[in-house]
């Protein structure tokens, strides 16, 4: 039985939007639950 991994990013900015978040669709059982950054 696998468990879902819940992930939150703080302060990742444009790099995360362009490179990290799109890769999550390739990881089974991973759930992005929160994102926070001071600048967009």
PDB file of N, CA, C and O in Angstrom, chain B, residues numbered from 101:
ATOM      1  N   UNK B 101       0.850  -1.183   0.000  1.00  0.00           N
ATOM      2  CA  UNK B 101       0.000   0.000   0.000  1.00  0.00           C
ATOM      3  C   UNK B 101       0.891   1.239   0.000  1.00  0.00           C
ATOM      4  O   UNK B 101       1.793   1.354   0.830  1.00  0.00           O
ATOM      5  N   UNK B 102       0.643   2.167  -0.927  1.00  0.00           N
ATOM      6  CA  UNK B 102       1.437   3.387  -0.967  1.00  0.00           C
ATOM      7  C   UNK B 102       0.649   4.536  -0.357  1.00  0.00           C
ATOM      8  O   UNK B 102      -0.580   4.572  -0.415  1.00  0.00           O
ATOM      9  N   UNK B 103       1.376   5.463   0.223  1.00  0.00           N
ATOM     10  CA  UNK B 103       0.764   6.643   0.807  1.00  0.00           C
ATOM     11  C   UNK B 103       1.057   7.841  -0.077  1.00  0.00           C
ATOM     12  O   UNK B 103       2.100   7.897  -0.728  1.00  0.00           O
ATOM     13  N   UNK B 104       0.140   8.796  -0.102  1.00  0.00           N
ATOM     14  CA  UNK B 104       0.348  10.010  -0.869  1.00  0.00           C
ATOM     15  C   UNK B 104       1.314  10.919  -0.125  1.00  0.00           C
ATOM     16  O   UNK B 104       1.174  11.137   1.078  1.00  0.00           O
ATOM     17  N   UNK B 105       2.296  11.446  -0.850  1.00  0.00           N
ATOM     18  CA  UNK B 105       3.253  12.396  -0.289  1.00  0.00           C
ATOM     19  C   UNK B 105       2.688  13.789  -0.510  1.00  0.00           C
ATOM     20  O   UNK B 105       2.362  14.165  -1.636  1.00  0.00           O
ATOM     21  N   UNK B 106       2.573  14.553   0.572  1.00  0.00           N
ATOM     22  CA  UNK B 106       2.048  15.913   0.490  1.00  0.00           C
ATOM     23  C   UNK B 106       3.219  16.881   0.529  1.00  0.00           C
ATOM     24  O   UNK B 106       4.047  16.828   1.438  1.00  0.00           O
ATOM     25  N   UNK B 107       3.288  17.779  -0.475  1.00  0.00           N
ATOM     26  CA  UNK B 107       4.423  18.680  -0.638  1.00  0.00           C
ATOM     27  C   UNK B 107       3.962  20.130  -0.573  1.00  0.00           C
ATOM     28  O   UNK B 107       2.910  20.482  -1.107  1.00  0.00           O
ATOM     29  N   UNK B 108       4.767  20.975   0.093  1.00  0.00           N
ATOM     30  CA  UNK B 108       4.535  22.419   0.115  1.00  0.00           C
ATOM     31  C   UNK B 108       5.852  23.113  -0.220  1.00  0.00           C
ATOM     32  O   UNK B 108       6.917  22.673   0.216  1.00  0.00           O
ATOM     33  N   UNK B 109       5.781  24.198  -0.994  1.00  0.00           N
ATOM     34  CA  UNK B 109       6.966  24.970  -1.341  1.00  0.00           C
ATOM     35  C   UNK B 109       6.813  26.379  -0.797  1.00  0.00           C
ATOM     36  O   UNK B 109       5.750  26.990  -0.911  1.00  0.00           O
ATOM     37  N   UNK B 110       7.887  26.890  -0.203  1.00  0.00           N
ATOM     38  CA  UNK B 110       7.916  28.263   0.283  1.00  0.00           C
ATOM     39  C   UNK B 110       9.117  28.955  -0.351  1.00  0.00           C
ATOM     40  O   UNK B 110      10.250  28.500  -0.198  1.00  0.00           O
ATOM     41  N   UNK B 111       8.874  30.042  -1.055  1.00  0.00           N
ATOM     42  CA  UNK B 111       9.955  30.840  -1.615  1.00  0.00           C
ATOM     43  C   UNK B 111      10.617  30.263  -2.850  1.00  0.00           C
ATOM     44  O   UNK B 111      11.800  30.517  -3.074  1.00  0.00           O
ATOM     45  N   UNK B 112       9.909  29.505  -3.654  1.00  0.00           N
ATOM     46  CA  UNK B 112      10.519  28.894  -4.832  1.00  0.00           C
ATOM     47  C   UNK B 112      10.381  29.762  -6.078  1.00  0.00           C
ATOM     48  O   UNK B 112      11.179  29.622  -7.005  1.00  0.00           O
ATOM     49  N   UNK B 113       9.410  30.639  -6.130  1.00  0.00           N
ATOM     50  CA  UNK B 113       9.257  31.616  -7.198  1.00  0.00           C
ATOM     51  C   UNK B 113       9.126  31.057  -8.602  1.00  0.00           C
ATOM     52  O   UNK B 113       8.544  29.994  -8.820  1.00  0.00           O
ATOM     53  N   UNK B 114       9.686  31.806  -9.558  1.00  0.00           N
ATOM     54  CA  UNK B 114       9.568  31.472 -10.965  1.00  0.00           C
ATOM     55  C   UNK B 114      10.205  30.152 -11.337  1.00  0.00           C
ATOM     56  O   UNK B 114       9.722  29.458 -12.232  1.00  0.00           O
ATOM     57  N   UNK B 115      11.288  29.794 -10.659  1.00  0.00           N
ATOM     58  CA  UNK B 115      11.949  28.518 -10.946  1.00  0.00           C
ATOM     59  C   UNK B 115      10.998  27.354 -10.705  1.00  0.00           C
ATOM     60  O   UNK B 115      10.916  26.437 -11.522  1.00  0.00           O
ATOM     61  N   UNK B 116      10.293  27.387  -9.607  1.00  0.00           N
ATOM     62  CA  UNK B 116       9.361  26.304  -9.291  1.00  0.00           C
ATOM     63  C   UNK B 116       8.215  26.263 -10.293  1.00  0.00           C
ATOM     64  O   UNK B 116       7.826  25.189 -10.752  1.00  0.00           O
ATOM     65  N   UNK B 117       7.678  27.423 -10.632  1.00  0.00           N
ATOM     66  CA  UNK B 117       6.564  27.477 -11.578  1.00  0.00           C
ATOM     67  C   UNK B 117       6.969  26.932 -12.943  1.00  0.00           C
ATOM     68  O   UNK B 117       6.208  26.205 -13.581  1.00  0.00           O
ATOM     69  N   UNK B 118       8.162  27.286 -13.382  1.00  0.00           N
ATOM     70  CA  UNK B 118       8.603  26.883 -14.716  1.00  0.00           C
ATOM     71  C   UNK B 118       9.160  25.468 -14.773  1.00  0.00           C
ATOM     72  O   UNK B 118       9.003  24.784 -15.785  1.00  0.00           O
ATOM     73  N   UNK B 119       9.808  25.018 -13.700  1.00  0.00           N
ATOM     74  CA  UNK B 119      10.548  23.762 -13.775  1.00  0.00           C
ATOM     75  C   UNK B 119      10.106  22.660 -12.814  1.00  0.00           C
ATOM     76  O   UNK B 119      10.103  21.486 -13.184  1.00  0.00           O
ATOM     77  N   UNK B 120       9.739  23.017 -11.607  1.00  0.00           N
ATOM     78  CA  UNK B 120       9.419  21.981 -10.617  1.00  0.00           C
ATOM     79  C   UNK B 120       7.968  21.503 -10.689  1.00  0.00           C
ATOM     80  O   UNK B 120       7.713  20.306 -10.819  1.00  0.00           O
ATOM     81  N   UNK B 121       7.030  22.429 -10.606  1.00  0.00           N
ATOM     82  CA  UNK B 121       5.623  22.039 -10.555  1.00  0.00           C
ATOM     83  C   UNK B 121       5.181  21.191 -11.745  1.00  0.00           C
ATOM     84  O   UNK B 121       4.445  20.223 -11.552  1.00  0.00           O
ATOM     85  N   UNK B 122       5.605  21.519 -12.973  1.00  0.00           N
ATOM     86  CA  UNK B 122       5.186  20.686 -14.106  1.00  0.00           C
ATOM     87  C   UNK B 122       5.659  19.235 -14.010  1.00  0.00           C
ATOM     88  O   UNK B 122       5.042  18.349 -14.602  1.00  0.00           O
ATOM     89  N   UNK B 123       6.723  18.984 -13.287  1.00  0.00           N
ATOM     90  CA  UNK B 123       7.250  17.622 -13.168  1.00  0.00           C
ATOM     91  C   UNK B 123       6.442  16.761 -12.199  1.00  0.00           C
ATOM     92  O   UNK B 123       6.558  15.535 -12.217  1.00  0.00           O
ATOM     93  N   UNK B 124       5.638  17.382 -11.367  1.00  0.00           N
ATOM     94  CA  UNK B 124       4.853  16.625 -10.390  1.00  0.00           C
ATOM     95  C   UNK B 124       3.892  15.658 -11.055  1.00  0.00           C
ATOM     96  O   UNK B 124       3.536  14.642 -10.458  1.00  0.00           O
ATOM     97  N   UNK B 125       3.462  15.948 -12.278  1.00  0.00           N
ATOM     98  CA  UNK B 125       2.525  15.040 -12.954  1.00  0.00           C
ATOM     99  C   UNK B 125       3.162  13.687 -13.256  1.00  0.00           C
ATOM    100  O   UNK B 125       2.460  12.716 -13.538  1.00  0.00           O
ATOM    101  N   UNK B 126       4.487  13.623 -13.195  1.00  0.00           N
ATOM    102  CA  UNK B 126       5.197  12.371 -13.466  1.00  0.00           C
ATOM    103  C   UNK B 126       5.448  11.541 -12.208  1.00  0.00           C
ATOM    104  O   UNK B 126       5.973  10.430 -12.286  1.00  0.00           O
ATOM    105  N   UNK B 127       5.074  12.082 -11.054  1.00  0.00           N
ATOM    106  CA  UNK B 127       5.326  11.403  -9.784  1.00  0.00           C
ATOM    107  C   UNK B 127       4.004  10.889  -9.224  1.00  0.00           C
ATOM    108  O   UNK B 127       3.151  11.677  -8.815  1.00  0.00           O
ATOM    109  N   UNK B 128       3.835   9.574  -9.205  1.00  0.00           N
ATOM    110  CA  UNK B 128       2.585   9.043  -8.651  1.00  0.00           C
ATOM    111  C   UNK B 128       2.524   9.269  -7.136  1.00  0.00           C
ATOM    112  O   UNK B 128       3.552   9.297  -6.460  1.00  0.00           O
ATOM    113  N   UNK B 129       1.344   9.424  -6.635  1.00  0.00           N
ATOM    114  CA  UNK B 129       1.115   9.574  -5.194  1.00  0.00           C
ATOM    115  C   UNK B 129       1.790  10.803  -4.600  1.00  0.00           C
ATOM    116  O   UNK B 129       2.254  10.763  -3.460  1.00  0.00           O
ATOM    117  N   UNK B 130       1.849  11.908  -5.367  1.00  0.00           N
ATOM    118  CA  UNK B 130       2.390  13.167  -4.858  1.00  0.00           C
ATOM    119  C   UNK B 130       1.312  14.226  -5.008  1.00  0.00           C
ATOM    120  O   UNK B 130       0.692  14.344  -6.065  1.00  0.00           O
ATOM    121  N   UNK B 131       1.086  15.003  -3.944  1.00  0.00           N
ATOM    122  CA  UNK B 131       0.032  16.004  -3.929  1.00  0.00           C
ATOM    123  C   UNK B 131       0.632  17.341  -3.500  1.00  0.00           C
ATOM    124  O   UNK B 131       1.083  17.471  -2.362  1.00  0.00           O
ATOM    125  N   UNK B 132       0.646  18.335  -4.386  1.00  0.00           N
ATOM    126  CA  UNK B 132       1.110  19.676  -4.057  1.00  0.00           C
ATOM    127  C   UNK B 132      -0.003  20.360  -3.288  1.00  0.00           C
ATOM    128  O   UNK B 132      -1.074  20.605  -3.843  1.00  0.00           O
ATOM    129  N   UNK B 133       0.229  20.677  -2.011  1.00  0.00           N
ATOM    130  CA  UNK B 133      -0.840  21.187  -1.167  1.00  0.00           C
ATOM    131  C   UNK B 133      -0.710  22.668  -0.837  1.00  0.00           C
ATOM    132  O   UNK B 133      -1.696  23.288  -0.437  1.00  0.00           O
ATOM    133  N   UNK B 134       0.491  23.263  -0.995  1.00  0.00           N
ATOM    134  CA  UNK B 134       0.649  24.672  -0.680  1.00  0.00           C
ATOM    135  C   UNK B 134       1.836  25.269  -1.434  1.00  0.00           C
ATOM    136  O   UNK B 134       2.852  24.610  -1.659  1.00  0.00           O
ATOM    137  N   UNK B 135       1.677  26.530  -1.815  1.00  0.00           N
ATOM    138  CA  UNK B 135       2.743  27.290  -2.478  1.00  0.00           C
ATOM    139  C   UNK B 135       2.706  28.701  -1.930  1.00  0.00           C
ATOM    140  O   UNK B 135       1.639  29.304  -1.811  1.00  0.00           O
ATOM    141  N   UNK B 136       3.885  29.230  -1.593  1.00  0.00           N
ATOM    142  CA  UNK B 136       3.951  30.582  -1.050  1.00  0.00           C
ATOM    143  C   UNK B 136       5.239  31.253  -1.531  1.00  0.00           C
ATOM    144  O   UNK B 136       6.313  30.652  -1.494  1.00  0.00           O
ATOM    145  N   UNK B 137       5.117  32.514  -1.987  1.00  0.00           N
ATOM    146  CA  UNK B 137       6.288  33.270  -2.379  1.00  0.00           C
ATOM    147  C   UNK B 137       5.953  34.751  -2.208  1.00  0.00           C
ATOM    148  O   UNK B 137       4.815  35.160  -2.440  1.00  0.00           O
ATOM    149  N   UNK B 138       6.933  35.555  -1.804  1.00  0.00           N
ATOM    150  CA  UNK B 138       6.686  36.970  -1.605  1.00  0.00           C
ATOM    151  C   UNK B 138       6.511  37.726  -2.918  1.00  0.00           C
ATOM    152  O   UNK B 138       5.721  38.667  -2.995  1.00  0.00           O
ATOM    153  N   UNK B 139       7.237  37.319  -3.938  1.00  0.00           N
ATOM    154  CA  UNK B 139       7.146  37.969  -5.250  1.00  0.00           C
ATOM    155  C   UNK B 139       6.632  36.948  -6.272  1.00  0.00           C
ATOM    156  O   UNK B 139       6.926  35.756  -6.181  1.00  0.00           O
ATOM    157  N   UNK B 140       5.864  37.437  -7.236  1.00  0.00           N
ATOM    158  CA  UNK B 140       5.329  36.520  -8.248  1.00  0.00           C
ATOM    159  C   UNK B 140       6.203  36.481  -9.450  1.00  0.00           C
ATOM    160  O   UNK B 140       5.908  35.762 -10.405  1.00  0.00           O
TER     161      UNK B 140
END
